[in-house]
């Protein structure tokens, strides 16, 4: 399994990234440092943090047009979106001169995004999964996929952790993943997903997992 996916622009995206959502501010820097130390061969200075002061209803065509100009100018190797449904993505594709390369959404064995997955495959848009291990801290859905009996059973058969199996499922579906971790050992485990695979008979078991949404 390659350690990257090739986007519709020809640019490459790593199969496994690092998620920091819901992490305490004080530990994010250490987590990024651990990931960079393991997989990036040079040092970089810490950046500055910014946050928007106002939120307005986005004008997708105008915003996308501005992003296309950045792409045309060579300031971005690829441009993409996040949390776009199949409909929103279709609407954008209808007006986009440069199609989005990526749609980043929550995707894991408990929310497989089958409709969006098929749409992205048919349009050449790469799907990146954030919260690929579920969202156990959320209250609006049961997102703790690591306690899913089917995943636990598959992990035991393969001699892997439930997290590794959940990540490997996404990768075998053709999605890159952004697992959140602030622990160096777990970051290493999350990256151990390349030299093995889930056999087809076990991969079929994922269709039996109850979904929090059918979208």
Backbone bond lengths (Angstrom), bond angles and torsions (degrees), N, CA, C in turn:
res aa  C-N    CA-C-N  psi(-1)  N-CA   C-N-CA  omega(-1)  CA-C   N-CA-C  phi
1 X - - - 1.461 - - 1.526 108.93 -
2 X 1.327 115.40 126.86 1.463 120.17 179.75 1.526 110.18 -65.78
3 X 1.328 114.99 151.78 1.454 120.39 179.54 1.525 111.98 -86.00
4 X 1.316 116.93 8.81 1.459 120.54 179.31 1.521 109.46 -151.86
5 X 1.319 115.68 164.45 1.458 123.21 171.37 1.522 107.52 -116.79
6 X 1.322 116.52 148.21 1.460 121.71 177.87 1.529 108.54 -95.61
7 X 1.324 116.68 125.08 1.460 121.86 -179.06 1.521 111.14 -82.66
8 X 1.334 116.16 173.02 1.465 119.95 -177.54 1.523 113.26 -70.07
9 X 1.333 117.08 -7.44 1.470 120.70 174.91 1.524 111.93 -94.79
10 X 1.336 115.87 -7.50 1.456 120.39 -175.11 1.516 112.72 95.47
11 X 1.331 116.83 -12.64 1.468 120.73 176.65 1.523 109.45 -71.29
12 X 1.323 115.77 157.98 1.463 120.99 -179.40 1.527 110.49 -108.53
13 X 1.332 115.56 144.17 1.459 121.46 176.60 1.523 107.71 -123.97
14 X 1.334 118.79 134.27 1.468 120.41 179.92 1.526 111.71 -60.16
15 X 1.324 117.02 144.80 1.462 120.47 177.39 1.523 111.30 -65.35
16 X 1.334 116.26 -35.56 1.465 121.45 -178.14 1.521 109.52 -126.01
17 X 1.332 115.97 125.75 1.457 121.29 176.21 1.514 109.75 -114.36
18 X 1.324 117.01 -156.96 1.464 122.13 -179.60 1.512 109.55 -130.21
19 X 1.335 116.72 119.73 1.452 121.36 176.88 1.512 110.88 -92.20
20 X 1.329 116.99 143.71 1.467 121.10 -179.87 1.523 112.57 -127.02
21 X 1.337 117.63 2.61 1.463 120.86 -179.53 1.524 110.22 -61.29
22 X 1.334 117.43 138.47 1.460 126.22 179.99 1.529 112.82 71.70
23 X 1.313 117.81 3.75 1.461 119.66 176.07 1.524 109.47 -79.49
24 X 1.313 117.18 146.06 1.459 120.46 175.50 1.521 109.41 -64.60
25 X 1.341 117.90 137.53 1.474 120.55 -177.03 1.523 113.50 -51.92
26 X 1.314 116.99 -36.00 1.452 119.59 -176.22 1.511 115.20 -70.12
27 X 1.354 117.31 -18.04 1.466 119.28 -176.41 1.522 112.99 -105.93
28 X 1.329 117.55 -10.49 1.461 119.74 -178.43 1.524 111.10 -61.44
29 X 1.325 116.44 -45.13 1.462 119.67 -179.28 1.511 112.14 -58.64
30 X 1.339 117.03 -42.42 1.460 120.30 179.26 1.519 111.57 -65.93
31 X 1.346 116.68 -38.01 1.459 120.07 179.55 1.520 110.94 -65.63
32 X 1.339 116.19 -44.39 1.461 119.82 178.04 1.525 109.93 -63.83
33 X 1.333 116.22 -39.90 1.467 119.67 178.37 1.524 110.59 -60.41
34 X 1.348 116.94 -43.16 1.462 120.26 -179.89 1.519 111.00 -62.81
35 X 1.348 116.52 -43.44 1.460 120.14 -179.93 1.518 111.35 -65.33
36 X 1.342 116.33 -42.57 1.461 120.52 179.71 1.523 110.56 -66.49
37 X 1.329 116.35 -40.58 1.464 120.69 -179.85 1.525 111.00 -61.62
38 X 1.333 116.02 -36.30 1.457 120.21 -178.30 1.522 111.31 -76.63
39 X 1.320 118.10 -37.01 1.464 120.07 -168.07 1.519 115.96 -128.56
40 X 1.322 119.97 7.93 1.467 120.16 179.73 1.518 108.67 -129.71
41 X 1.330 118.26 123.60 1.465 120.28 -167.86 1.522 115.89 -84.71
42 X 1.331 119.37 12.03 1.461 119.30 176.24 1.519 109.76 -147.63
43 X 1.333 116.14 165.39 1.453 121.57 -175.77 1.524 111.12 -93.83
44 X 1.313 114.82 150.38 1.466 120.47 174.99 1.521 108.29 -132.05
45 X 1.330 116.62 153.35 1.457 121.14 178.57 1.519 110.19 -79.70
46 X 1.322 115.12 152.42 1.452 119.95 176.33 1.526 109.95 -65.81
47 X 1.326 116.17 141.02 1.456 120.31 179.52 1.519 111.09 -93.57
48 X 1.308 115.12 -175.21 1.460 120.80 178.09 1.512 109.09 -105.00
49 X 1.316 116.01 150.51 1.458 121.58 -179.40 1.528 110.37 -98.70
50 X 1.304 115.81 138.42 1.465 120.45 175.78 1.517 108.69 -131.44
51 X 1.308 116.24 152.64 1.461 120.76 177.47 1.519 108.57 -140.43
52 X 1.350 117.78 141.54 1.467 120.27 -179.25 1.522 111.64 -68.04
53 X 1.319 115.87 139.41 1.462 120.61 -179.87 1.525 111.37 -87.57
54 X 1.310 115.98 -26.21 1.460 119.31 -178.09 1.524 109.49 -133.83
55 X 1.322 114.85 145.93 1.460 120.54 177.27 1.526 108.43 -118.92
56 X 1.317 116.24 128.48 1.456 121.67 179.23 1.518 108.57 -128.54
57 X 1.317 115.22 160.41 1.460 119.57 177.33 1.522 109.16 -63.22
58 X 1.317 117.46 123.59 1.466 119.37 -174.82 1.523 112.87 -71.76
59 X 1.305 115.78 143.84 1.458 122.87 172.58 1.521 105.93 -99.28
60 X 1.339 116.08 92.95 1.458 119.86 -172.16 1.529 114.05 -58.50
61 X 1.344 119.15 -47.07 1.469 118.14 -179.85 1.524 112.86 -60.26
62 X 1.346 117.02 -43.73 1.462 120.05 -179.29 1.524 110.93 -67.32
63 X 1.322 115.68 -42.76 1.465 119.62 179.12 1.519 110.45 -63.29
64 X 1.326 116.00 -43.12 1.461 119.58 -179.71 1.523 110.88 -65.91
65 X 1.321 116.38 -37.17 1.462 119.62 177.51 1.520 111.59 -60.05
66 X 1.338 116.23 -39.16 1.462 120.28 178.02 1.522 110.83 -67.06
67 X 1.324 116.23 -37.57 1.465 119.95 178.25 1.527 111.14 -68.47
68 X 1.318 116.29 -35.86 1.466 119.78 176.97 1.525 111.10 -61.60
69 X 1.333 116.34 -36.83 1.468 119.89 178.47 1.526 110.72 -64.48
70 X 1.323 116.67 -37.88 1.463 120.35 176.88 1.526 110.76 -64.86
71 X 1.322 115.27 -39.68 1.464 119.55 177.96 1.528 110.27 -65.69
72 X 1.337 116.31 -44.40 1.468 120.67 179.39 1.524 111.29 -60.52
73 X 1.330 116.21 -34.88 1.466 121.05 -177.87 1.523 112.42 -80.03
74 X 1.322 116.37 -2.01 1.457 119.82 179.96 1.514 113.94 79.11
75 X 1.324 116.95 14.01 1.461 120.42 -179.29 1.528 112.36 -87.03
76 X 1.322 116.63 -6.98 1.464 121.66 176.00 1.520 108.14 -144.49
77 X 1.311 116.52 134.54 1.461 120.54 178.73 1.517 111.72 -80.41
78 X 1.319 116.44 -18.74 1.461 122.03 177.37 1.519 107.75 -162.61
79 X 1.315 116.95 153.48 1.462 121.85 177.27 1.521 108.16 -129.01
80 X 1.325 116.07 148.43 1.455 119.00 -176.37 1.511 112.05 -153.64
81 X 1.329 115.02 -171.87 1.459 122.09 -175.69 1.525 109.33 -133.02
82 X 1.315 115.61 172.23 1.463 120.98 177.07 1.518 109.67 -138.04
83 X 1.324 115.19 141.84 1.469 122.75 177.54 1.523 112.97 60.40
84 X 1.318 116.60 33.38 1.463 120.71 175.34 1.526 109.20 -91.87
85 X 1.328 115.66 126.59 1.460 120.92 174.23 1.524 109.18 -73.70
86 X 1.321 116.13 173.24 1.464 119.67 177.49 1.520 111.05 -57.90
87 X 1.349 116.60 -39.90 1.463 119.94 -179.41 1.523 111.39 -66.33
88 X 1.341 116.75 -48.33 1.463 119.40 -179.96 1.520 111.08 -62.21
89 X 1.330 115.60 -39.48 1.455 119.52 179.72 1.521 110.39 -66.28
90 X 1.331 116.52 -39.69 1.461 120.29 177.50 1.515 111.98 -64.61
91 X 1.342 116.20 -40.80 1.462 120.22 177.92 1.528 110.94 -62.35
92 X 1.333 116.26 -40.20 1.461 119.86 179.61 1.520 111.00 -68.33
93 X 1.312 116.92 -42.63 1.464 120.55 179.62 1.526 111.54 -61.07
94 X 1.339 116.18 -29.02 1.461 120.18 -178.63 1.523 112.33 -69.49
95 X 1.341 117.49 -24.15 1.467 120.31 -177.64 1.527 112.63 -114.93
96 X 1.319 117.03 -9.85 1.464 120.30 -175.49 1.525 111.43 -76.91
97 X 1.318 115.86 135.39 1.467 121.16 171.29 1.523 109.42 -83.36
98 X 1.326 115.58 -40.86 1.465 122.05 173.44 1.525 106.68 -106.78
99 X 1.318 119.23 112.89 1.464 120.01 -176.81 1.521 111.39 -67.57
100 X 1.327 117.48 148.53 1.466 119.58 176.36 1.522 110.51 -61.40
101 X 1.319 115.43 140.82 1.462 119.92 -179.99 1.518 111.36 -87.91
102 X 1.343 116.67 -27.38 1.464 121.53 -173.10 1.523 110.52 -141.17
103 X 1.324 115.72 143.19 1.462 121.91 166.65 1.529 106.06 -122.99
104 X 1.323 116.60 115.66 1.466 121.36 -177.47 1.526 108.72 -98.02
105 X 1.331 116.09 118.95 1.464 121.55 -177.36 1.523 109.69 -139.69
106 X 1.326 115.96 165.17 1.463 118.71 172.53 1.521 108.57 -71.34
107 X 1.305 116.44 127.48 1.466 120.42 -177.96 1.523 108.86 -153.60
108 X 1.313 115.93 127.51 1.460 122.00 179.27 1.527 107.68 -160.75
109 X 1.331 118.31 175.03 1.466 119.57 -177.09 1.520 114.53 -57.47
110 X 1.346 117.78 -23.71 1.455 120.61 177.41 1.519 113.85 -89.04
111 X 1.316 117.03 -7.31 1.474 123.30 175.38 1.523 106.39 -148.46
112 X 1.303 115.09 84.28 1.459 121.09 -167.81 1.525 114.47 -82.02
113 X 1.325 117.39 -7.17 1.470 120.91 174.82 1.534 111.31 51.71
114 X 1.333 116.47 46.56 1.465 120.45 -172.65 1.533 112.75 -62.11
115 X 1.332 116.75 -40.15 1.468 119.65 179.98 1.521 110.62 -65.75
116 X 1.324 116.29 -47.08 1.462 120.24 -179.99 1.523 110.69 -66.93
117 X 1.324 116.82 -38.68 1.470 121.09 177.54 1.527 110.51 -56.16
118 X 1.328 116.37 -48.47 1.468 120.53 -179.41 1.524 111.31 -64.47
119 X 1.341 116.05 -40.51 1.465 119.46 -179.58 1.522 110.83 -65.20
120 X 1.320 116.30 -43.23 1.467 119.74 179.03 1.524 111.00 -63.04
121 X 1.318 117.11 -41.35 1.459 120.24 178.43 1.522 111.12 -61.31
122 X 1.326 116.60 -40.34 1.463 120.37 -176.30 1.523 112.89 -75.00
123 X 1.332 117.44 -19.52 1.466 120.81 -177.25 1.525 113.43 -110.37
124 X 1.324 116.90 -1.58 1.462 119.89 178.05 1.512 114.66 78.25
125 X 1.336 116.69 19.15 1.463 121.18 177.48 1.527 108.42 -95.60
126 X 1.316 117.14 127.80 1.462 120.88 -179.67 1.521 110.43 -78.67
127 X 1.322 116.83 138.24 1.455 121.50 178.59 1.527 109.29 -101.20
128 X 1.323 115.96 124.12 1.459 121.89 174.95 1.524 108.48 -108.00
129 X 1.317 116.58 131.45 1.461 121.84 -176.36 1.520 111.53 -99.56
130 X 1.345 116.46 114.57 1.459 118.05 167.02 1.527 107.78 -93.17
131 X 1.313 117.55 161.43 1.472 122.77 -172.93 1.532 110.93 49.64
132 X 1.340 118.25 47.54 1.466 120.06 -177.35 1.524 113.39 -70.00
133 X 1.327 116.92 -7.98 1.462 121.14 175.89 1.523 110.93 -104.11
134 X 1.337 116.52 12.54 1.447 121.41 -177.86 1.513 111.67 91.33
135 X 1.324 115.26 178.94 1.470 121.38 -179.86 1.518 109.36 -128.76
136 X 1.352 117.37 71.64 1.464 119.64 -176.88 1.515 114.19 -62.80
137 X 1.326 118.50 -19.19 1.454 120.87 -178.84 1.515 113.89 -83.78
138 X 1.328 117.80 -7.93 1.459 120.17 -178.33 1.521 110.31 -84.95
139 X 1.332 116.30 155.43 1.462 121.05 -177.53 1.519 112.78 -105.66
140 X 1.348 117.23 -12.96 1.461 118.10 -174.06 1.517 112.87 -87.63
141 X 1.337 116.98 -6.49 1.458 118.95 176.81 1.519 109.39 -158.64
142 X 1.322 115.54 160.24 1.457 120.68 176.29 1.513 108.22 -88.75
143 X 1.331 115.91 96.80 1.456 119.28 -173.99 1.512 114.65 -108.79
144 X 1.340 118.45 16.66 1.459 120.21 -177.82 1.522 110.05 -86.06
145 X 1.318 115.94 78.21 1.463 120.62 -174.98 1.522 112.15 -70.33
146 X 1.327 118.61 -18.71 1.459 120.37 -178.39 1.523 112.04 -69.14
147 X 1.331 117.16 -14.74 1.460 121.13 176.13 1.526 112.00 -98.86
148 X 1.324 116.47 4.80 1.458 121.21 178.96 1.536 109.21 -67.29
149 X 1.354 118.11 122.93 1.465 121.15 -177.18 1.524 114.38 -55.66
150 X 1.327 117.79 -37.74 1.463 120.47 -179.45 1.525 110.29 -64.17
151 X 1.324 116.85 -42.45 1.466 120.39 179.70 1.526 110.49 -67.70
152 X 1.326 116.87 -41.26 1.465 120.52 178.08 1.524 110.48 -60.53
153 X 1.335 116.35 -43.34 1.463 120.85 179.90 1.524 111.68 -63.20
154 X 1.333 116.79 -44.21 1.467 120.87 179.46 1.527 110.15 -64.42
155 X 1.325 116.60 -41.00 1.462 120.86 179.68 1.524 111.00 -61.12
156 X 1.329 116.58 -41.77 1.466 120.45 179.32 1.524 111.11 -64.69
157 X 1.330 116.94 -39.41 1.464 120.56 -179.64 1.525 111.69 -67.79
158 X 1.328 116.57 -32.66 1.466 120.54 -176.51 1.527 112.84 -95.24
159 X 1.327 117.01 -6.69 1.459 119.78 -177.85 1.517 112.72 69.26
160 X 1.325 115.90 34.12 1.460 121.97 -179.92 1.520 109.66 -122.94
161 X 1.324 116.65 171.31 1.458 120.03 174.57 1.528 109.52 -83.42
162 X 1.323 115.68 160.49 1.468 119.49 176.82 1.517 110.76 -60.04
163 X 1.335 116.83 -37.45 1.464 120.48 179.18 1.522 110.91 -63.35
164 X 1.320 117.41 -43.36 1.463 120.30 179.76 1.522 111.01 -63.14
165 X 1.326 117.16 -39.26 1.466 120.83 178.98 1.525 110.39 -65.90
166 X 1.337 117.14 -43.21 1.464 120.40 179.58 1.521 111.04 -62.95
167 X 1.332 117.07 -40.83 1.462 120.81 178.51 1.517 110.90 -67.47
168 X 1.327 116.02 -43.31 1.466 120.07 -178.17 1.527 111.09 -64.07
169 X 1.338 117.14 -34.79 1.465 119.80 176.75 1.522 110.16 -58.55
170 X 1.330 116.83 -49.01 1.457 120.42 -179.73 1.523 111.02 -59.45
171 X 1.329 116.59 -44.86 1.463 120.14 -178.06 1.524 110.73 -63.71
172 X 1.332 116.93 -40.87 1.468 119.15 178.58 1.522 112.04 -68.65
173 X 1.331 116.57 -21.24 1.461 120.17 174.28 1.524 111.37 -79.56
174 X 1.332 116.63 -5.86 1.461 120.76 179.60 1.509 114.10 94.39
175 X 1.335 116.94 14.06 1.462 121.57 -178.67 1.524 110.49 -102.95
176 X 1.313 117.59 141.47 1.459 120.39 166.89 1.526 107.46 -82.04
177 X 1.324 117.08 157.85 1.463 120.77 -173.53 1.523 111.42 -128.93
178 X 1.334 115.20 151.18 1.464 122.28 178.39 1.527 109.11 -126.55
179 X 1.326 117.65 72.06 1.463 119.21 -179.50 1.518 111.73 -69.56
180 X 1.326 115.86 136.19 1.467 120.70 178.17 1.522 109.70 -87.02
181 X 1.310 116.61 130.03 1.457 121.08 171.87 1.517 109.13 -159.77
182 X 1.316 115.32 144.82 1.461 120.68 174.89 1.525 110.40 -116.70
183 X 1.340 116.17 8.41 1.454 122.45 -178.60 1.520 109.68 -107.58
184 X 1.326 116.89 125.44 1.464 120.27 -174.41 1.522 112.03 -60.54
185 X 1.326 117.91 -40.03 1.463 120.30 -178.78 1.522 110.90 -65.85
186 X 1.344 116.83 -40.41 1.467 119.43 178.52 1.524 111.28 -69.40
187 X 1.327 116.98 -33.81 1.462 119.39 175.50 1.524 109.63 -60.79
188 X 1.330 116.64 -42.01 1.466 120.36 177.55 1.523 110.84 -62.97
189 X 1.347 116.78 -42.98 1.462 120.45 179.16 1.526 110.78 -62.96
190 X 1.329 116.50 -40.04 1.462 120.36 -179.60 1.523 112.01 -63.54
191 X 1.327 116.41 -25.99 1.462 120.43 179.63 1.521 112.51 -87.19
192 X 1.326 117.37 -7.03 1.462 121.57 179.58 1.528 109.74 -89.22
193 X 1.314 115.90 66.33 1.470 120.71 -176.76 1.528 112.34 -132.16
194 X 1.319 117.20 13.79 1.459 119.79 -171.27 1.525 114.82 -102.72
195 X 1.319 118.25 -34.09 1.463 119.58 -171.38 1.523 113.19 -97.32
196 X 1.323 116.62 22.55 1.462 121.24 176.56 1.521 107.84 -152.90
197 X 1.319 116.79 168.58 1.463 120.20 -179.62 1.520 109.95 -147.77
198 X 1.310 115.50 163.09 1.462 122.07 175.79 1.528 107.66 -88.36
199 X 1.329 119.32 119.67 1.468 121.15 -179.85 1.526 111.43 -59.83
200 X 1.323 116.28 155.41 1.463 121.26 -176.18 1.523 112.83 -57.01
201 X 1.348 117.35 -38.76 1.461 119.08 -177.52 1.527 111.50 -66.26
202 X 1.328 116.53 -34.78 1.462 119.90 177.13 1.525 111.33 -80.58
203 X 1.328 116.41 -32.16 1.464 120.22 177.90 1.526 110.48 -61.89
204 X 1.323 116.34 -34.14 1.463 120.66 179.95 1.527 111.86 -65.37
205 X 1.323 117.01 -23.66 1.462 121.11 -179.25 1.532 112.30 -65.90
206 X 1.323 116.59 -23.07 1.465 119.53 -177.91 1.528 111.79 -64.21
207 X 1.325 116.99 -24.67 1.465 120.14 179.36 1.526 111.65 -69.95
208 X 1.332 117.06 -13.21 1.460 121.47 -179.93 1.528 112.13 -89.01
209 X 1.321 117.24 -7.55 1.464 120.57 -177.94 1.528 110.13 -75.45
210 X 1.323 116.78 131.10 1.461 121.53 179.32 1.522 109.76 -63.32
211 X 1.324 115.87 133.69 1.456 121.82 -176.82 1.528 111.54 -98.55
212 X 1.331 115.53 139.67 1.460 119.85 176.79 1.518 110.95 -76.29
213 X 1.328 116.01 -19.01 1.462 121.82 177.31 1.514 107.76 -155.19
214 X 1.323 117.36 146.73 1.460 121.11 179.83 1.514 111.44 -97.97
215 X 1.334 117.69 6.96 1.463 121.10 -178.85 1.507 110.54 -72.71
